[in-house]
Amino acid sequence: MHAHPLFTGGPVLTPEGRTASAVAVTGDRISAVGHAGVRELAGPRAGVVDLAGRLLPPGPRTSRGRTS
């Protein structure tokens, strides 16, 4: 499965405090965070979001565990 969309063109801050230059999203999950190699995951119809130098901060962390 190819990534869609791909965010690139600006710094990407990870929850761990590291900086990357690209993020690939597949379905509703982040499939890769990194640099030039992440772009290879984009399929021919992938939407590329150019961050135009803007920072992409990490989103809120959520727990996947459920209690009933």
C-alpha positions in Angstrom: 0.0 0.0 0.0 1.3 3.4 -0.9 1.3 6.4 1.4 -1.2 9.1 1.0 -0.6 12.0 1.8 3.0 12.9 2.2 4.0 15.9 4.2 7.3 17.5 3.2 9.0 20.8 2.7 9.4 21.8 6.4 10.6 20.5 9.7 8.6 17.7 11.3 8.9 17.4 15.0 8.4 13.9 16.4 6.9 13.2 19.9 10.4 12.1 21.0 11.7 15.6 20.1 13.6 14.6 17.0 13.3 16.5 13.7 12.6 14.9 10.3 11.8 16.3 6.9 9.0 14.1 5.7 6.0 12.2 7.1 4.0 9.6 5.1 0.4 8.7 6.1 -1.3 5.4 5.1 -4.9 5.2 5.9 -5.4 6.8 9.3 -1.9 6.0 10.5 1.6 7.5 10.2 3.5 5.0 8.2 6.9 6.6 8.1 8.8 9.5 9.5 12.2 10.5 8.2 14.0 12.1 5.3 14.5 11.4 1.6 13.6 7.7 1.9 10.1 8.5 3.0 9.3 10.1 -0.3 9.8 6.7 -2.0 6.7 5.4 -0.2 4.4 7.8 -2.0 2.4 6.2 -4.8 1.7 7.8 -8.2 -1.5 9.4 -6.9 -0.3 10.4 -3.5 -1.1 13.9 -2.5 2.0 15.8 -1.4 1.4 18.6 1.1 4.2 21.2 0.9 4.7 22.6 4.3 6.5 25.7 2.8 9.0 25.8 5.6 6.3 25.6 8.4 6.7 23.3 11.4 4.6 20.2 11.6 4.3 19.5 15.3 3.3 16.1 16.7 -0.4 15.5 17.3 -1.9 14.5 20.7 -1.0 11.0 21.9 -3.9 8.7 22.5 -4.2 5.4 24.3 -5.4 2.5 22.1 -6.3 0.5 25.2 -10.0 0.3 26.2 -11.6 -0.4 29.5 -15.1 -1.4 29.9 
